[in-house]
Amino acid sequence: MKKTLSLVLVAVMLLAVVPFASAEKITNFVDYQTQANEMETFCIQYSQAAVDLNVLCNCIDGLLSNDNKGALVLAAAESYETPDNGVNWVFTLKDDMCWVDYQGNYKADFVAEDFAWGLEYVLNYYKNGSANTSMPIEMIVGAGDYYEYTKGLEEAEAMNLGLDKFFEMVGCKVEDNVVTFTCVDALPYFPSVACYNCLSPISGELLAEIGAAGYANISFDTLWYNGPYTITEYEQGNHKVLTANPLWYGTDERFETVTIKMVESAAVAYQLFLNGEVDYIELSQSDLNAIYADPSNALYGNLVECRPTKYSYQIHLVYEKKDADGNPDVNWNTAVANENFRKAIYYGVNFIDFLARTNAINPQSCINWAYTGNAVAVTSDGRDYTQLVRDEIGLQYDGTYGRYNAELGAQYKAAAMEELSALGVTFPVSIDYYISGSSETALDSANTLKQVFAQYLGDDFVTLNICTYVSSQPKEVRNPQLASIYINGWGADFADPVNFLGQETYADDNAYYSQYYSKINNATDEALIAAYQEFTQLVYDAKAITGDLDARYAAFAKAEACMLEHALVIPLYYNVVWEITKVNDYTKVYSAYGNQAERYVNWETSTELYTAEDYAGFAAAYNGN
C-alpha cells in the first residue's frame, strides 16, 4: 500500500531529524512574482500594498524589524525604551548609517530628523493624501490635528511645509541621534508600529533636492536607500534586481543579488522552475495534484507545505457599483444592501472546494474564521484574539467549513428573494468578478468559485460573471467601480486588531477598504448604513480603551462580531500553499504584522532542493522538539 505524503511527514516528525545542511548556499537568489503583482509605487510612505512593501522593506530600514519567530529586533535603532510605561517611546539610533543611491554610492548621513521628515510627509494631506495616516493619528499626540491643519491649507503652502509647525503640533521630537514619540496614552504595543512604513524615514536632503512632489513620483534610480539592498535594475512587468547595499550598517547575512522575475502566470513560473531558472515554486492545484498523485515523480519527496502568510483573505462587497457606462448598477446595489442577501452568501456557501485551489491536499488548513488575522493579538492568558471573535459569534470547529449552514443559508436566500423581488430586483443577481485576463490560474480559480456559488446558492439566486482586466486592476476596475466583489488579503501593520477593523469603518477617510473598495460612504440604504454605523461605533469604543489590553481585545471582538453578524465582509481563507524550494522558510522573517516578512536577510538556503524530511527537521528544531 502506498503511503501518502502526509503520513510520511507525520512519521519523520517523530524522528530526531537533523536539519538539512547543504555544502553550498545560494549567493544570487532568483525569486518570482506574477505580473498582476507588479509594484505601483516606490514611495514607501504612500504604499499600502504588499506588492510594493515586499520589495521596499529591503530598501528602506525603519527603527525595528522582526526575526524568524516574529520577535522585535533592532534595525536603524540601536536601542529603545519607555520611561513612563508606554506614553513616551525613545529610540536611540545607530551612528554608522547613511543614505546611498541605487548604485550604492554615498549620498548623505542618516540622522534622527529623517524620521520626522518621514512622519511629516505621511501626515501632510497634500503630500500623501490619507495614506497610512490611521495608525499615527490614533496613537501619536497631535498627529490628527496636524493632518487636519494641512488639509485646511492651500495645496502650494502645504507642499512646501518644513518641520517647524510639525514639531510644534506633533508628539515627535529629535535630539542628536534620538527620536522620541509621545503617545496619546500608555500604548505597550507601539514598538510594533516601528516595523511599518508609516514611521519610515525620508532623507531631508533628498526632499531638499527633489521636493515633496518629486518624492511622490520617485523612481528606483532616484530613490535613496538605507536598507540591506538597493534596486539596481527595474523593468516594469519583466524583472527587478536587488543588490546588496555596500554601505549598509547591518551584519545580517544577505545575498549578493536577488532577481525577481515577473511572469504572466503560475504556469509560466512552474516552467521556469523546471528549467532551473527560479529557486522555488509555489504549486498550483493542478501541478500539486500531478506530483502528489504519483509517488514515483522525481519531485514527490520535495513537496512541503508552506507556513501560513500573515494575510487574512476576505470577500469584500461593493456597495456602490457602476456599469460600463458609469451609471449605478441598481440591481446589484439594491441586492447587496439587503442583509438577508449577504447572509445567504455568508452562511449558505461551503467554500472548501475553492480553498482546495490554494491547498488541494489539506484545504482545511486554509479556513478563515474571522476578519482579523491569526496571531495579531494575544490575551494575557494566552488566547488568540480570533478565538474571542469565534466565541462572540458561536463558531466552533467541527471538521467542516466553519460557518457553513445549509439550512440557514436557504432561509436567508428565501427571505432575500421575497424582499428584493418586491423592490424590483431581478434574479439571478449578477456578481461581476474581475481577474487578470492573462492568468490561467486566476481563471481556473474563478471558474471554481463560479461552480461553488452555483452549487450552494443555485443559478436562480446569483450567478458569478467572470470579467477580465488587461494590466491594472485599480485603473481598469476599482476606480470606475465595475466589480461587485473583490477577494483581497489584508495583513496587520502592527500588533492590534484595529489594523483590520479600522479599514472598514463608516465615514472615515482613513479607512482603506471603505474608501477604495466597498464605497460604503456612498451607499443610501438606511438599514445598511445603520449596520455600518453600529459596527463603527463599537470600533471607536474599543479604540478608546488603551490601558487594559484584555478589555481592548474583548471590545474589538464585539465590534468584529457585529461586522460578521451583519455579513458586511465575508472571511474566506488563509494562504497555505505547497511548494518545492531551496529555502528553509523557518529562517525567514515571520510575523503576523508589519511589512518585514519578505526581507531577504538571514535566509538558510541550499543549491539542492530540500525534502519533506528536511522540512520536518526544520520544524522540529524551530519548535524546540
C-alpha positions as CSV (number, residue, x, y, z in Angstrom):
1,M,0.0,0.0,0.0
2,K,1.3,3.4,-0.9
3,K,1.8,5.8,1.9
4,T,0.5,9.3,1.4
5,L,2.9,12.2,1.8
6,S,1.1,13.4,5.0
7,L,1.8,10.0,6.7
8,V,5.4,10.3,5.7
9,L,5.6,13.7,7.2
10,V,4.0,12.5,10.4
11,A,6.5,9.7,10.6
12,V,9.5,11.8,10.1
13,M,8.3,14.3,12.7
14,L,8.6,11.6,15.3
15,L,12.3,11.1,14.5
16,A,15.2,13.2,15.7
17,V,15.8,14.6,12.3
18,V,18.9,16.7,11.9
19,P,18.1,19.8,9.7
20,F,19.5,19.5,6.2
21,A,22.8,21.3,5.7
22,S,24.0,21.8,2.2
23,A,27.6,22.2,1.4
24,E,26.7,25.2,-0.7
25,K,24.3,28.1,-0.2
26,I,22.8,30.3,-2.8
27,T,24.6,33.6,-3.4
28,N,22.4,35.0,-6.2
29,F,18.8,34.2,-5.4
30,V,16.1,34.1,-8.1
31,D,12.5,34.9,-7.0
32,Y,9.3,35.4,-9.0
33,Q,6.0,37.2,-8.9
34,T,3.1,37.3,-11.3
35,Q,2.7,40.4,-13.4
36,A,-0.5,41.2,-11.6
37,N,1.6,41.8,-8.5
38,E,3.9,44.4,-10.1
39,M,4.9,47.4,-7.9
40,E,2.7,50.5,-8.2
41,T,5.0,53.0,-6.4
42,F,8.5,53.4,-4.9
43,C,7.2,55.8,-2.3
44,I,7.2,53.7,0.8
45,Q,5.2,56.3,2.9
46,Y,2.4,56.2,0.4
47,S,2.1,52.5,-0.3
48,Q,-0.4,50.3,1.5
49,A,0.1,47.3,-0.8
50,A,2.2,44.2,-0.3
51,V,3.3,44.3,-3.9
52,D,5.3,47.4,-3.1
53,L,6.2,46.8,0.5
54,N,7.6,43.3,-0.1
55,V,10.3,44.9,-2.1
56,L,10.7,48.3,-0.3
57,C,11.2,46.6,3.1
58,N,14.6,45.5,1.7
59,C,15.4,49.1,0.6
60,I,14.3,51.4,3.5
61,D,15.1,50.5,7.1
62,G,12.9,51.8,9.8
63,L,13.5,51.7,13.5
64,L,12.8,48.0,14.1
65,S,12.3,44.7,12.3
66,N,11.3,41.2,13.2
67,D,13.2,37.9,13.4
68,N,12.1,34.4,12.2
69,K,9.8,34.0,15.2
70,G,8.2,37.4,15.0
71,A,10.1,39.0,17.9
72,L,11.1,42.6,17.5
73,V,14.7,43.2,16.6
74,L,16.8,46.4,16.2
75,A,17.1,47.9,12.7
76,A,18.0,51.6,12.5
77,A,17.6,51.8,16.3
78,E,20.5,50.9,18.5
79,S,18.1,50.7,21.5
80,Y,14.7,51.8,22.6
81,E,12.9,52.3,25.9
82,T,9.9,53.9,27.5
83,P,10.5,55.9,30.7
84,D,6.8,56.0,31.6
85,N,5.2,52.7,30.9
86,G,4.4,53.4,27.3
87,V,3.4,57.0,26.8
88,N,6.8,58.1,25.5
89,W,8.9,55.8,23.4
90,V,12.6,56.8,23.0
91,F,14.6,55.3,20.1
92,T,18.4,55.8,20.0
93,L,19.8,55.4,16.5
94,K,22.9,53.7,15.3
95,D,25.6,56.1,14.5
96,D,27.1,54.4,11.4
97,M,24.2,54.7,8.9
98,C,24.0,56.6,5.7
99,W,21.8,57.0,2.6
100,V,23.0,55.7,-0.8
101,D,21.8,56.0,-4.4
102,Y,20.6,52.9,-6.3
103,Q,24.2,52.1,-7.3
104,G,25.4,52.1,-3.7
105,N,27.1,55.5,-3.8
106,Y,27.1,57.6,-0.6
107,K,24.6,60.4,-0.6
108,A,24.1,61.7,2.9
109,D,24.4,60.8,6.6
110,F,21.3,59.2,8.2
111,V,20.1,61.4,11.0
112,A,17.2,61.3,13.5
113,E,15.5,64.2,11.8
114,D,14.9,61.8,8.8
115,F,12.2,60.1,10.9
116,A,10.5,63.5,11.4
117,W,10.6,64.2,7.7
118,G,9.0,60.8,7.1
119,L,6.2,61.2,9.6
120,E,5.5,64.8,8.4
121,Y,5.2,63.5,4.9
122,V,2.7,60.8,6.0
123,L,0.5,63.3,8.0
124,N,0.6,66.1,5.4
125,Y,-2.7,65.7,3.5
126,Y,-1.4,67.3,0.2
127,K,1.9,65.4,0.2
128,N,0.5,61.9,0.9
129,G,-3.3,62.1,0.7
130,S,-4.7,60.0,3.5
131,A,-2.3,57.0,3.0
132,N,-1.0,55.3,6.2
133,T,-2.4,58.0,8.5
134,S,-4.7,55.9,10.6
135,M,-2.0,54.5,12.9
136,P,-0.2,57.7,13.8
137,I,-3.4,59.6,14.1
138,E,-4.7,57.1,16.5
139,M,-1.5,56.8,18.5
140,I,0.7,59.9,18.4
141,V,-0.2,63.1,20.2
142,G,-1.2,65.9,17.8
143,A,-0.9,63.7,14.7
144,G,-4.6,64.0,13.8
145,D,-4.6,67.8,14.5
146,Y,-1.6,68.2,12.1
147,Y,-3.3,66.2,9.4
148,E,-6.4,68.4,9.6
149,Y,-4.2,71.5,9.7
150,T,-2.5,70.6,6.5
151,K,-5.8,69.6,4.9
152,G,-7.1,73.1,5.6
153,L,-4.2,74.8,3.8
154,E,-3.8,75.8,0.2
155,E,-2.0,73.0,-1.6
156,A,1.1,75.0,-2.5
157,E,1.6,76.1,1.1
158,A,1.1,72.5,2.4
159,M,3.6,71.1,-0.1
160,N,6.3,73.5,1.0
161,L,5.9,73.0,4.7
162,G,9.1,72.2,6.7
163,L,9.2,70.8,10.2
164,D,8.6,73.9,12.4
165,K,4.8,73.5,12.5
166,F,5.1,69.7,12.7
167,F,7.4,69.9,15.8
168,E,5.0,72.4,17.3
169,M,2.0,70.2,16.9
170,V,3.1,66.6,16.8
171,G,4.5,64.3,19.6
172,C,7.7,63.6,17.6
173,K,10.9,65.1,18.8
174,V,14.5,64.7,17.7
175,E,17.7,65.5,19.5
176,D,21.1,64.4,18.3
177,N,20.7,60.7,17.4
178,V,17.5,60.2,19.4
179,V,13.9,60.3,18.2
180,T,11.0,60.3,20.7
181,F,7.3,59.7,20.0
182,T,4.7,60.7,22.6
183,C,1.6,58.6,22.5
184,V,-2.0,59.6,23.4
185,D,-1.9,57.1,26.3
186,A,0.2,54.2,27.5
187,L,0.5,52.1,24.4
188,P,2.5,49.0,25.1
189,Y,2.2,47.8,21.5
190,F,3.6,51.0,20.0
191,P,7.1,49.5,19.2
192,S,5.4,47.1,16.8
193,V,4.4,50.1,14.7
194,A,8.1,50.8,14.2
195,C,8.1,47.8,11.8
196,Y,5.6,49.5,9.5
197,N,6.1,52.1,6.8
198,C,4.0,54.9,8.5
199,L,7.2,55.5,10.5
200,S,9.6,55.0,7.7
201,P,12.3,57.8,7.3
202,I,13.0,60.1,4.4
203,S,16.2,61.9,3.9
204,G,15.7,65.6,4.4
205,E,18.5,66.2,2.0
206,L,16.7,64.2,-0.7
207,L,13.5,66.2,-0.1
208,A,15.5,69.4,-0.4
209,E,16.8,68.2,-3.8
210,I,13.5,67.0,-5.4
211,G,10.7,68.4,-3.3
212,A,7.6,66.6,-2.0
213,A,6.0,66.3,-5.4
214,G,9.2,64.8,-6.8
215,Y,9.3,62.3,-3.9
216,A,5.7,61.3,-4.5
217,N,6.8,60.2,-8.0
218,I,10.2,58.7,-7.0
219,S,11.6,56.0,-9.2
220,F,14.1,53.2,-8.4
221,D,17.0,55.2,-9.8
222,T,16.2,58.4,-7.9
223,L,15.3,56.8,-4.6
224,W,17.8,56.9,-1.8
225,Y,18.4,53.7,0.2
226,N,19.4,52.9,3.8
227,G,18.5,49.2,3.8
228,P,20.2,45.9,3.1
229,Y,19.6,46.2,-0.7
230,T,19.3,48.7,-3.5
231,I,17.3,48.2,-6.7
232,T,19.9,48.3,-9.4
233,E,17.6,47.2,-12.3
234,Y,13.9,47.6,-12.8
235,E,12.0,46.8,-16.0
236,Q,8.2,47.1,-15.3
237,G,6.4,43.8,-15.8
238,N,9.7,42.0,-16.6
239,H,12.2,41.9,-13.7
240,K,13.9,43.8,-10.9
241,V,17.3,43.2,-9.4
242,L,18.1,43.9,-5.7
243,T,21.9,44.2,-5.0
244,A,23.5,44.1,-1.6
245,N,24.0,47.7,-0.3
246,P,27.8,48.0,0.1
247,L,27.4,50.7,2.8
248,W,24.7,49.1,4.8
249,Y,25.3,49.1,8.6
250,G,24.0,45.6,9.3
251,T,25.6,42.3,9.8
252,D,22.7,40.1,8.8
253,E,23.6,37.6,6.0
254,R,22.5,38.7,2.6
255,F,22.5,37.5,-1.0
256,E,24.8,39.3,-3.4
257,T,21.8,39.8,-5.6
258,V,18.1,38.9,-5.6
259,T,16.4,38.8,-9.0
260,I,12.6,39.0,-9.1
261,K,11.2,37.7,-12.4
262,M,7.8,39.0,-13.3
263,V,5.8,36.2,-15.1
264,E,2.4,36.1,-16.8
265,S,1.1,33.2,-14.7
266,A,1.9,30.5,-12.2
267,A,2.2,28.1,-15.1
268,V,5.0,30.1,-16.6
269,A,6.7,30.3,-13.2
270,Y,6.4,26.5,-12.9
271,Q,8.1,26.0,-16.2
272,L,10.9,28.4,-15.1
273,F,11.3,26.3,-12.0
274,L,11.6,23.1,-14.0
275,N,14.2,24.8,-16.2
276,G,16.2,25.7,-13.1
277,E,15.6,29.5,-13.6
278,V,13.9,30.2,-10.2
279,D,14.8,28.8,-6.8
280,Y,11.4,27.8,-5.5
281,I,7.9,27.4,-6.8
282,E,4.5,27.6,-5.1
283,L,2.4,25.0,-6.7
284,S,-0.9,25.4,-8.4
285,Q,-3.7,23.0,-7.7
286,S,-3.1,21.1,-10.9
287,D,0.7,20.9,-10.6
288,L,0.4,19.8,-6.9
289,N,-2.1,17.1,-7.8
290,A,0.0,15.8,-10.6
291,I,3.0,15.3,-8.3
292,Y,1.1,14.2,-5.2
293,A,-0.8,11.5,-7.2
294,D,2.5,9.9,-8.4
295,P,5.0,8.8,-5.6
296,S,7.4,7.9,-8.4
297,N,7.6,11.5,-9.5
298,A,11.1,12.9,-9.0
299,L,9.7,15.9,-7.1
300,Y,7.3,13.9,-4.8
301,G,9.8,13.8,-1.9
302,N,10.3,17.6,-2.2
303,L,6.7,18.6,-1.6
304,V,6.5,20.7,1.6
305,E,3.6,22.8,3.0
306,C,4.4,26.4,3.3
307,R,3.9,28.3,6.6
308,P,0.8,30.5,6.5
309,T,1.3,34.0,5.4
310,K,0.1,36.9,7.7
311,Y,-2.7,37.7,5.3
312,S,-6.4,37.1,6.1
313,Y,-8.4,36.9,2.8
314,Q,-12.0,38.1,2.6
315,I,-14.7,38.7,0.1
316,H,-15.2,42.4,0.0
317,L,-18.6,43.5,-1.1
318,V,-19.0,46.7,-3.2
319,Y,-22.0,48.8,-2.1
320,E,-21.8,51.4,-4.9
321,K,-21.2,49.5,-8.2
322,K,-21.4,51.1,-11.6
323,D,-22.0,49.7,-15.1
324,A,-19.7,50.2,-18.0
325,D,-21.3,53.5,-18.9
326,G,-20.7,54.9,-15.4
327,N,-24.3,54.6,-14.3
328,P,-25.3,53.0,-10.9
329,D,-25.8,49.2,-11.1
330,V,-29.2,49.4,-9.4
331,N,-29.8,45.7,-9.4
332,W,-26.6,44.8,-7.6
333,N,-26.6,47.8,-5.3
334,T,-30.1,47.1,-4.1
335,A,-29.4,43.4,-3.6
336,V,-26.1,43.8,-1.7
337,A,-27.7,46.3,0.6
338,N,-30.1,43.6,1.8
339,E,-28.8,41.8,4.9
340,N,-30.6,38.6,4.0
341,F,-28.9,38.5,0.6
342,R,-25.5,39.0,2.3
343,K,-26.2,36.3,4.9
344,A,-27.3,33.8,2.3
345,I,-23.8,34.1,0.9
346,Y,-22.2,34.1,4.4
347,Y,-23.9,31.0,5.7
348,G,-25.1,29.3,2.5
349,V,-21.8,28.6,0.7
350,N,-19.3,25.9,1.5
351,F,-16.1,27.4,0.1
352,I,-13.9,24.3,0.8
353,D,-13.6,23.4,-3.0
354,F,-12.4,27.0,-3.6
355,L,-9.9,26.6,-0.8
356,A,-8.6,23.5,-2.5
357,R,-7.4,25.8,-5.3
358,T,-4.9,27.0,-2.7
359,N,-4.2,23.8,-0.9
360,A,-5.5,20.7,-2.6
361,I,-4.0,18.3,-0.1
362,N,-5.2,20.0,3.1
363,P,-7.8,22.7,2.3
364,Q,-9.0,22.7,5.9
365,S,-5.7,24.4,6.9
366,C,-6.8,27.5,4.9
367,I,-10.2,28.0,6.7
368,N,-10.6,31.6,7.9
369,W,-12.9,32.1,10.8
370,A,-12.6,35.8,11.4
371,Y,-11.8,39.0,9.6
372,T,-8.7,39.8,11.7
373,G,-5.7,37.6,11.1
374,N,-4.4,35.0,13.4
375,A,-1.7,35.8,15.9
376,V,-2.2,39.6,15.6
377,A,-3.1,39.9,19.3
378,V,-3.0,37.5,22.2
379,T,-4.7,38.0,25.6
380,S,-2.8,37.9,28.9
381,D,-4.0,34.3,29.4
382,G,-2.6,33.2,26.0
383,R,-5.8,33.1,23.9
384,D,-5.6,34.3,20.3
385,Y,-7.8,37.3,19.7
386,T,-9.6,35.5,16.9
387,Q,-10.8,32.9,19.5
388,L,-12.6,35.8,21.2
389,V,-14.3,36.6,17.9
390,R,-15.3,33.0,17.4
391,D,-16.7,32.9,21.0
392,E,-18.8,36.0,20.3
393,I,-20.4,34.6,17.1
394,G,-20.6,31.0,18.4
395,L,-18.3,29.3,15.8
396,Q,-16.7,26.1,16.9
397,Y,-14.6,23.9,14.6
398,D,-16.4,20.6,13.7
399,G,-14.2,19.5,10.8
400,T,-16.3,21.3,8.2
401,Y,-16.1,24.7,6.6
402,G,-16.6,26.9,9.6
403,R,-19.8,28.9,9.4
404,Y,-21.4,26.9,6.6
405,N,-25.0,26.1,7.4
406,A,-27.2,24.9,4.6
407,E,-30.5,25.3,6.5
408,L,-29.7,28.9,7.5
409,G,-28.4,29.7,4.0
410,A,-31.7,28.5,2.5
411,Q,-33.7,30.6,4.9
412,Y,-31.8,33.7,4.2
413,K,-32.0,33.1,0.4
414,A,-35.8,32.7,0.5
415,A,-36.2,35.9,2.6
416,A,-33.8,37.8,0.3
417,M,-35.6,36.8,-2.8
418,E,-39.0,37.8,-1.4
419,E,-37.8,41.2,-0.1
420,L,-35.8,42.1,-3.1
421,S,-38.4,41.0,-5.7
422,A,-40.7,43.5,-4.1
423,L,-38.1,46.2,-4.7
424,G,-37.8,45.2,-8.4
425,V,-34.6,43.3,-8.2
426,T,-34.3,40.7,-11.0
427,F,-32.8,37.2,-10.4
428,P,-30.3,35.8,-10.7
429,V,-28.3,38.7,-9.5
430,S,-25.1,39.0,-11.4
431,I,-21.9,39.1,-9.4
432,D,-19.2,40.8,-11.5
433,Y,-15.8,39.4,-10.5
434,Y,-12.7,40.6,-12.2
435,I,-9.4,38.7,-12.8
436,S,-6.3,39.3,-14.8
437,G,-7.0,38.3,-18.4
438,S,-3.5,36.8,-18.8
439,S,-3.7,34.5,-15.9
440,E,-4.9,30.9,-16.5
441,T,-4.6,30.2,-12.8
442,A,-6.9,33.1,-11.9
443,L,-9.4,31.8,-14.5
444,D,-9.3,28.3,-13.1
445,S,-9.9,29.7,-9.6
446,A,-12.7,32.0,-10.8
447,N,-14.4,29.0,-12.5
448,T,-14.2,27.0,-9.3
449,L,-15.7,30.0,-7.4
450,K,-18.5,30.2,-10.0
451,Q,-19.3,26.5,-9.6
452,V,-19.3,26.8,-5.8
453,F,-21.8,29.7,-5.9
454,A,-24.0,27.7,-8.4
455,Q,-23.8,24.5,-6.3
456,Y,-24.7,26.0,-3.0
457,L,-26.9,29.1,-3.8
458,G,-28.4,28.0,-7.1
459,D,-28.4,29.7,-10.5
460,D,-31.9,31.1,-9.7
461,F,-30.3,33.3,-7.0
462,V,-26.9,34.6,-8.1
463,T,-24.5,33.9,-11.0
464,L,-20.8,34.8,-10.9
465,N,-19.9,36.7,-14.1
466,I,-16.1,36.3,-14.7
467,C,-14.7,39.5,-16.2
468,T,-11.1,40.4,-17.0
469,Y,-8.8,43.4,-17.0
470,V,-5.7,43.9,-19.1
471,S,-3.0,45.3,-16.9
472,S,-4.2,47.4,-14.0
473,Q,-7.0,46.4,-11.6
474,P,-7.0,49.8,-9.8
475,K,-7.3,51.8,-13.1
476,E,-9.5,49.4,-15.1
477,V,-11.8,48.1,-12.4
478,R,-11.5,49.7,-9.0
479,N,-11.5,53.3,-10.0
480,P,-14.5,53.0,-12.4
481,Q,-16.2,50.8,-9.8
482,L,-17.1,47.9,-12.1
483,A,-16.7,45.0,-9.7
484,S,-19.4,43.6,-7.4
485,I,-16.8,41.8,-5.1
486,Y,-13.1,41.6,-4.6
487,I,-11.2,38.8,-2.9
488,N,-8.3,40.6,-1.1
489,G,-5.9,39.7,1.7
490,W,-5.1,42.1,4.5
491,G,-2.2,41.9,6.9
492,A,-1.7,43.7,10.2
493,D,0.6,46.7,10.2
494,F,1.2,46.4,14.0
495,A,0.1,44.1,16.8
496,D,-3.5,45.2,17.3
497,P,-7.0,44.3,15.8
498,V,-7.6,47.9,14.8
499,N,-5.3,47.2,11.8
500,F,-8.1,45.2,10.3
501,L,-11.3,46.7,11.7
502,G,-10.1,50.3,11.2
503,Q,-10.1,49.7,7.4
504,E,-13.8,49.2,7.3
505,T,-15.3,52.0,9.4
506,Y,-18.0,54.3,8.1
507,A,-17.5,57.9,7.2
508,D,-13.8,57.7,7.8
509,D,-11.5,58.9,5.0
510,N,-8.6,56.9,6.6
511,A,-10.5,53.6,6.3
512,Y,-8.8,51.9,3.3
513,Y,-11.4,49.4,2.2
514,S,-14.3,51.8,2.9
515,Q,-12.7,54.4,0.8
516,Y,-11.3,52.4,-2.1
517,Y,-13.3,49.2,-2.4
518,S,-16.7,48.9,-0.7
519,K,-17.6,52.6,-1.3
520,I,-19.9,52.3,1.7
521,N,-19.8,56.0,2.3
522,N,-21.7,56.5,-0.9
523,A,-24.5,53.9,0.0
524,T,-28.0,55.2,0.5
525,D,-29.8,52.2,2.1
526,E,-30.8,53.2,5.6
527,A,-30.6,49.7,7.1
528,L,-27.1,49.1,5.6
529,I,-25.8,52.5,6.8
530,A,-27.2,51.8,10.3
531,A,-25.4,48.4,10.5
532,Y,-22.1,50.1,9.5
533,Q,-22.7,52.9,12.0
534,E,-23.3,50.3,14.7
535,F,-20.1,48.5,13.8
536,T,-18.1,51.7,13.5
537,Q,-19.2,53.0,17.0
538,L,-18.1,49.7,18.5
539,V,-14.7,50.0,16.8
540,Y,-14.4,53.6,18.2
541,D,-15.4,52.4,21.7
542,A,-12.7,49.7,21.5
543,K,-10.0,52.1,20.2
544,A,-10.7,54.3,23.3
545,I,-9.5,51.5,25.6
546,T,-5.7,51.8,25.8
547,G,-4.7,50.8,29.3
548,D,-6.2,47.4,29.6
549,L,-5.3,45.3,26.6
550,D,-7.6,42.4,27.5
551,A,-10.5,44.8,27.7
552,R,-9.5,46.3,24.4
553,Y,-9.4,43.0,22.7
554,A,-12.7,42.0,24.1
555,A,-14.3,45.2,22.9
556,F,-12.8,44.7,19.4
557,A,-14.1,41.2,19.3
558,K,-17.7,42.6,19.9
559,A,-17.1,45.0,17.0
560,E,-15.9,42.3,14.7
561,A,-18.8,40.0,15.7
562,C,-21.1,42.8,14.8
563,M,-19.5,43.1,11.4
564,L,-19.8,39.4,10.7
565,E,-23.3,39.1,12.1
566,H,-24.4,41.7,9.5
567,A,-22.2,40.0,6.9
568,L,-20.7,43.3,5.9
569,V,-17.5,41.5,4.9
570,I,-17.1,37.7,4.4
571,P,-13.9,36.0,5.7
572,L,-12.7,33.5,3.2
573,Y,-9.3,31.8,3.6
574,Y,-5.6,31.8,4.6
575,N,-2.9,31.3,2.0
576,V,-1.3,28.0,3.0
577,V,0.1,26.5,-0.2
578,W,2.5,23.7,-1.1
579,E,5.9,24.4,-2.5
580,I,9.2,23.0,-3.7
581,T,12.1,25.1,-2.5
582,K,15.7,25.7,-1.9
583,V,14.9,28.0,1.1
584,N,14.4,27.0,4.7
585,D,11.3,29.0,5.4
586,Y,11.8,28.7,9.1
587,T,14.8,31.0,8.9
588,K,12.9,33.8,7.1
589,V,11.3,36.7,8.9
590,Y,7.9,35.6,10.2
591,S,5.4,37.9,11.8
592,A,1.7,38.4,11.9
593,Y,2.1,42.2,11.5
594,G,4.3,44.7,9.8
595,N,5.9,44.5,6.4
596,Q,9.2,42.8,7.1
597,A,8.3,39.2,6.1
598,E,9.9,39.5,2.7
599,R,13.3,40.8,3.8
600,Y,16.0,38.8,2.1
601,V,18.2,38.5,5.2
602,N,19.5,35.5,7.2
603,W,17.9,33.0,4.9
604,E,19.3,29.5,5.0
605,T,19.4,28.1,1.5
606,S,20.8,25.2,-0.4
607,T,21.7,24.8,-4.1
608,E,19.9,21.5,-3.8
609,L,16.1,21.1,-3.2
610,Y,15.0,20.5,0.3
611,T,13.0,17.4,1.1
612,A,9.9,16.7,3.2
613,E,12.3,15.0,5.7
614,D,14.5,18.2,5.8
615,Y,11.4,20.3,6.5
616,A,10.2,18.1,9.3
617,G,13.6,18.6,10.9
618,F,13.4,22.3,10.4
619,A,10.0,22.4,12.0
620,A,11.2,20.3,14.9
621,A,14.2,22.5,15.5
622,Y,12.1,25.7,15.2
623,N,9.6,24.4,17.7
624,G,12.2,23.2,20.1
625,N,11.4,19.5,19.7
